[in-house]
Amino acid sequence: MSTSRRDIMTIATSESLHASPPVSVQILDLLMGGWRAGVVSTFAELGVADGLASGGLTPAQLAVRLGLERDTAERFFRAGASVGLLRQGEAGTLELTPLGRALATDGDSMRNFARWTGSTAERATWAHLHTAVRTGRSPFAAMHGSGVWEFMESDPETAAVFNSAMSELSKRIIRSVVEAFDFSRFGSVTDVGGGRGALLAAVLQKHPEMSGVLFDQPDVVSRAMTELSDAGVSARVTVTSGSFFDSVPSGSDLYMISNVFHDWDDGRSRLIFKNIASAMHSGAHIAVVEAVAGLDDTADKAIALMDMDMLVLCEGKQRTVEEFRSLMSEVGIELVGVSRAGLQSVVEGKKV
């Protein structure tokens, strides 16, 4: 049976439709990822989702509501639509997509995380990733005049956005961690570097027989009682202030530390582990909540980028299970298990 010229053209056209784009186009798309992120961050910073919270508006009406220059705003709204944040409704109005609604202030919001990633402290520092890779050192201090944590203390506005961004992420982490890890084995837990107590509150809510200690810097835990009271667990929590670089309160069956170690290099992480181990009695456990590298190919794609963010900002890193095993063993803690909790994992150790 012969194949006609028309059949050949049909096959060729079909193959071309399913062929990968040229490498140059793929590279361009990767590089434009930074532009797309810029649109998302700016959408959040300008409060576009809040401006449309009560319903659709024309581009001109939305520009007036947000106090934006009309022609430039309309161009920006087109960019917002191009990345999936807006769609056109009836009579030429703009409406939020589900992605766009996630950048509103209320509800299950990611607005402040988007604002943080667009901040000068974050995005401008990423422009010097090459310096960090060449030297192994964060360029943050050279760019901003101090390390990232000192910078936060001197810039309350940026610090407020950052803290809100971390709270938004914590809400998502907490749900998975509380379900994935068996806290019922323990009568008491100390949350080291526990912030305002969101994770501790969730653990105690699920396990009413447990008591807890919230431990963090004085200016952090001073704002924790509202969250603990709202969760109905304040009567079972002792709030203690201090630095985990100096010492950690003793006496608990479990020491929980969430997304702290990735902020610090191995030297500082050793000191934190040492102080926690000193507070632990024989047989006490530690639960390290982190995005652990090397456990899942899909998760590793995100974790590899998180690792670069830690390098750029603070010379921290996302670690593997074996790296945690090594750090624990140096202070007499045996790694006894890993519980997966979505992108996060809980690395469990026991003092021997």
C-alpha positions as CSV (number, residue, x, y, z in Angstrom):
1,M,0.0,0.0,0.0
2,S,1.6,3.2,-1.1
3,T,1.8,6.4,1.0
4,S,0.6,9.5,-0.7
5,R,2.3,12.9,-0.6
6,R,-0.7,14.2,1.4
7,D,-0.2,11.4,4.0
8,I,3.5,12.3,4.4
9,M,2.7,16.0,4.9
10,T,0.0,15.1,7.5
11,I,2.5,12.9,9.4
12,A,5.2,15.6,9.2
13,T,2.9,18.3,10.4
14,S,1.7,16.1,13.3
15,E,5.3,15.3,14.4
16,S,6.2,19.0,14.2
17,L,3.3,19.9,16.5
18,H,4.5,17.5,19.1
19,A,8.3,18.2,18.7
20,S,10.1,20.0,21.5
21,P,10.7,23.7,20.7
22,P,14.3,24.7,19.7
23,V,16.8,24.8,22.6
24,S,17.1,28.5,22.2
25,V,13.4,28.9,22.8
26,Q,13.5,26.6,25.9
27,I,16.4,28.7,27.3
28,L,14.4,31.9,26.7
29,D,11.5,30.4,28.5
30,L,13.6,29.5,31.5
31,L,15.1,33.1,31.6
32,M,11.6,34.6,31.3
33,G,10.7,32.8,34.5
34,G,12.3,35.7,36.4
35,W,10.1,38.1,34.5
36,R,7.0,36.0,35.4
37,A,8.0,36.0,39.0
38,G,8.4,39.8,38.9
39,V,4.8,40.1,37.6
40,V,3.5,37.9,40.3
41,S,5.4,39.8,43.1
42,T,4.3,43.2,41.7
43,F,0.7,42.0,41.4
44,A,0.9,41.2,45.1
45,E,2.7,44.4,46.1
46,L,0.2,46.6,44.3
47,G,-2.8,44.8,45.9
48,V,-4.4,43.9,42.6
49,A,-6.3,41.0,44.0
50,D,-7.7,43.1,46.8
51,G,-8.8,45.7,44.3
52,L,-10.9,43.0,42.6
53,A,-12.1,41.3,45.7
54,S,-15.6,42.7,45.4
55,G,-16.0,41.9,41.7
56,G,-14.8,42.6,38.2
57,L,-13.7,46.1,37.0
58,T,-12.6,47.5,33.7
59,P,-8.8,48.1,33.5
60,A,-9.4,51.8,33.8
61,Q,-11.6,51.4,36.9
62,L,-9.0,49.1,38.5
63,A,-6.2,51.5,37.8
64,V,-8.1,54.3,39.5
65,R,-8.9,52.1,42.5
66,L,-5.3,51.2,42.9
67,G,-3.9,54.7,42.2
68,L,-2.0,53.6,39.1
69,E,-1.1,55.4,35.9
70,R,-3.8,54.2,33.5
71,D,-1.9,53.3,30.4
72,T,0.9,51.6,32.2
73,A,-1.5,49.8,34.5
74,E,-3.4,48.3,31.5
75,R,-0.1,47.0,30.1
76,F,0.6,45.4,33.5
77,F,-2.8,43.9,33.7
78,R,-2.2,42.2,30.3
79,A,1.0,40.8,31.8
80,G,-0.9,39.6,34.8
81,A,-3.3,37.8,32.4
82,S,-0.4,36.3,30.5
83,V,0.8,34.5,33.7
84,G,-2.6,33.3,34.6
85,L,-3.6,35.8,37.4
86,L,-6.4,37.6,35.5
87,R,-9.0,36.8,32.9
88,Q,-11.4,38.9,30.9
89,G,-15.0,38.8,32.0
90,E,-18.1,40.2,30.4
91,A,-18.1,43.7,29.1
92,G,-14.3,43.9,29.1
93,T,-13.9,43.6,32.9
94,L,-11.0,42.0,34.6
95,E,-11.6,39.1,37.0
96,L,-9.3,37.1,39.2
97,T,-8.4,33.5,38.4
98,P,-7.8,31.0,41.3
99,L,-4.1,31.9,41.1
100,G,-4.9,35.6,41.3
101,R,-7.2,35.1,44.3
102,A,-4.3,33.4,46.2
103,L,-2.6,36.8,46.2
104,A,-5.4,38.5,48.0
105,T,-4.8,39.5,51.6
106,D,-7.6,37.4,53.1
107,G,-8.1,33.7,53.0
108,D,-5.5,31.1,52.1
109,S,-3.1,33.8,50.9
110,M,0.4,33.7,49.5
111,R,0.5,37.4,49.0
112,N,3.3,38.2,51.5
113,F,5.5,35.4,50.2
114,A,5.1,36.9,46.7
115,R,5.9,40.3,48.1
116,W,9.0,39.0,49.9
117,T,10.4,37.3,46.8
118,G,10.0,40.6,44.9
119,S,11.7,42.6,47.6
120,T,15.1,44.2,47.1
121,A,16.5,42.1,50.0
122,E,15.6,38.9,48.1
123,R,15.6,39.5,44.4
124,A,18.5,42.0,44.2
125,T,20.6,39.6,46.2
126,W,19.9,36.8,43.8
127,A,21.5,38.9,41.1
128,H,24.8,38.0,42.8
129,L,24.3,34.2,42.9
130,H,27.4,33.8,40.8
131,T,29.4,35.4,43.6
132,A,28.0,33.0,46.1
133,V,28.7,30.0,43.9
134,R,32.3,31.2,43.3
135,T,33.1,31.9,46.9
136,G,30.7,29.8,49.0
137,R,29.8,33.0,50.8
138,S,26.5,35.0,50.9
139,P,26.7,38.3,49.0
140,F,24.0,39.8,51.3
141,A,26.2,41.7,53.6
142,A,28.3,43.2,50.8
143,M,25.1,44.4,49.1
144,H,23.0,45.6,52.1
145,G,25.6,46.5,54.7
146,S,24.9,43.7,57.2
147,G,23.9,40.0,57.3
148,V,20.3,39.1,56.6
149,W,19.2,38.8,60.2
150,E,20.8,42.1,61.2
151,F,19.3,43.7,58.2
152,M,15.8,42.5,59.3
153,E,16.4,44.1,62.7
154,S,17.2,47.4,61.0
155,D,14.4,47.4,58.5
156,P,11.1,46.7,60.2
157,E,9.0,47.1,57.0
158,T,11.0,44.3,55.2
159,A,11.0,42.2,58.4
160,A,7.2,42.5,58.6
161,V,6.8,41.2,55.1
162,F,9.3,38.4,55.6
163,N,7.7,37.3,58.9
164,S,4.2,37.3,57.3
165,A,5.6,35.3,54.3
166,M,7.1,32.7,56.6
167,S,3.8,32.5,58.5
168,E,2.0,31.8,55.2
169,L,4.4,29.0,54.4
170,S,4.2,27.6,57.9
171,K,0.4,27.1,57.6
172,R,1.0,24.7,54.8
173,I,3.9,22.9,56.5
174,I,2.1,22.5,59.8
175,R,-0.9,20.5,58.4
176,S,1.4,17.9,56.8
177,V,3.8,17.6,59.7
178,V,1.1,17.1,62.3
179,E,-0.4,14.3,60.3
180,A,2.9,12.7,59.2
181,F,4.7,12.4,62.5
182,D,3.6,10.4,65.6
183,F,3.6,12.9,68.4
184,S,1.4,10.7,70.6
185,R,4.5,8.9,71.9
186,F,5.6,11.9,73.9
187,G,4.2,13.7,77.0
188,S,6.1,17.0,76.5
189,V,7.6,18.9,73.6
190,T,9.9,21.9,73.4
191,D,9.6,23.9,70.1
192,V,13.1,25.3,69.6
193,G,13.0,28.5,67.5
194,G,9.3,28.0,67.4
195,G,8.4,31.6,66.5
196,R,4.9,32.5,67.6
197,G,4.0,28.9,68.3
198,A,1.8,28.0,65.3
199,L,3.4,24.5,65.0
200,L,3.4,23.9,68.7
201,A,-0.2,24.9,69.0
202,A,-1.3,22.6,66.2
203,V,0.6,19.7,67.9
204,L,-1.0,20.4,71.3
205,Q,-4.5,20.8,69.7
206,K,-4.2,17.3,68.3
207,H,-2.7,15.8,71.4
208,P,-4.5,17.3,74.5
209,E,-2.5,15.1,76.9
210,M,0.8,16.9,75.9
211,S,2.4,20.0,77.4
212,G,4.8,22.3,75.6
213,V,7.6,24.8,75.8
214,L,7.9,27.6,73.3
215,F,11.5,28.8,73.0
216,D,12.7,31.7,70.8
217,Q,14.1,35.2,70.9
218,P,12.4,37.6,73.4
219,D,10.9,39.9,70.7
220,V,9.4,36.9,68.9
221,V,7.8,34.9,71.8
222,S,6.4,38.1,73.3
223,R,3.9,38.1,70.5
224,A,3.0,34.4,70.8
225,M,0.4,34.4,73.6
226,T,-2.4,35.6,71.3
227,E,-1.9,32.7,68.9
228,L,-1.6,30.2,71.7
229,S,-4.7,31.5,73.4
230,D,-6.7,31.5,70.2
231,A,-5.7,27.9,69.7
232,G,-6.9,27.1,73.2
233,V,-3.5,25.7,74.3
234,S,-2.0,28.5,76.3
235,A,-2.6,26.8,79.6
236,R,-0.4,23.9,78.5
237,V,2.5,26.1,77.2
238,T,5.5,27.6,79.0
239,V,6.9,30.4,77.0
240,T,10.7,30.9,77.5
241,S,13.0,33.3,75.7
242,G,16.6,33.0,74.7
243,S,19.0,32.1,71.9
244,F,19.6,28.5,70.8
245,F,23.2,29.5,70.3
246,D,23.6,29.9,74.0
247,S,21.4,27.1,75.6
248,V,18.0,25.3,75.3
249,P,15.5,24.6,78.1
250,S,15.8,21.1,79.4
251,G,13.3,18.5,80.5
252,S,11.1,17.6,77.5
253,D,10.6,14.2,76.0
254,L,10.7,15.7,72.4
255,Y,12.6,18.6,71.0
256,M,11.1,20.0,67.8
257,I,12.9,22.4,65.5
258,S,11.3,23.5,62.2
259,N,13.1,25.1,59.3
260,V,15.9,26.5,61.4
261,F,19.0,24.5,60.3
262,H,18.7,25.5,56.7
263,D,19.4,29.1,57.8
264,W,22.8,28.2,59.1
265,D,26.1,26.7,57.9
266,D,27.5,23.5,59.4
267,G,29.4,25.3,62.1
268,R,26.5,27.1,63.5
269,S,24.2,24.1,63.0
270,R,26.6,22.0,65.1
271,L,26.3,24.5,67.9
272,I,22.5,24.4,67.8
273,F,22.6,20.6,67.8
274,K,25.1,20.6,70.7
275,N,22.9,22.8,72.8
276,I,19.7,20.8,72.1
277,A,21.6,17.6,72.9
278,S,22.8,19.1,76.2
279,A,19.2,19.8,77.1
280,M,17.9,16.3,76.2
281,H,17.8,13.5,78.8
282,S,18.8,10.0,77.7
283,G,16.1,8.5,75.5
284,A,14.6,11.9,74.6
285,H,13.9,12.5,70.9
286,I,14.5,15.3,68.4
287,A,12.2,16.0,65.4
288,V,13.9,18.2,62.7
289,V,11.4,19.6,60.2
290,E,13.2,20.5,56.9
291,A,12.9,20.1,53.2
292,V,15.3,17.3,53.0
293,A,17.2,16.7,49.8
294,G,17.7,13.4,48.1
295,L,14.4,11.7,49.0
296,D,12.3,12.4,46.0
297,D,13.2,13.4,42.4
298,T,10.2,15.7,42.0
299,A,10.6,17.4,45.4
300,D,14.4,17.8,44.7
301,K,13.6,20.2,41.8
302,A,12.1,22.7,44.3
303,I,14.6,21.9,47.1
304,A,17.6,22.5,44.8
305,L,16.3,26.1,44.2
306,M,15.6,26.5,47.9
307,D,19.2,25.5,48.6
308,M,20.4,28.3,46.3
309,D,18.2,30.8,48.1
310,M,19.7,29.7,51.5
311,L,23.2,30.1,50.0
312,V,22.5,33.6,48.6
313,L,20.7,34.9,51.7
314,C,22.6,33.5,54.7
315,E,25.1,30.7,53.7
316,G,22.6,28.1,54.9
317,K,21.8,24.9,53.0
318,Q,19.1,22.2,52.5
319,R,20.6,19.0,53.8
320,T,20.4,15.3,53.0
321,V,19.5,12.6,55.5
322,E,23.1,11.6,55.7
323,E,24.2,15.1,56.5
324,F,21.7,15.3,59.3
325,R,22.9,11.8,60.5
326,S,26.4,13.1,60.6
327,L,25.5,16.3,62.6
328,M,23.4,14.3,65.0
329,S,26.0,11.6,65.6
330,E,28.6,14.2,66.6
331,V,26.5,15.1,69.7
332,G,25.4,11.7,70.7
333,I,22.1,11.6,68.8
334,E,21.2,8.6,66.7
335,L,19.0,9.2,63.6
336,V,16.1,6.7,63.9
337,G,13.7,7.6,61.2
338,V,12.4,10.0,58.5
339,S,8.7,10.8,58.0
340,R,7.7,12.4,54.8
341,A,5.3,15.4,55.1
342,G,4.9,16.7,51.5
343,L,7.8,18.8,50.5
344,Q,9.0,18.7,54.1
345,S,10.3,15.8,56.1
346,V,10.6,15.1,59.8
347,V,14.1,13.7,60.6
348,E,13.9,11.9,64.0
349,G,16.8,11.3,66.3
350,K,17.2,9.8,69.8
351,K,19.7,10.7,72.4
352,V,21.8,7.6,73.3
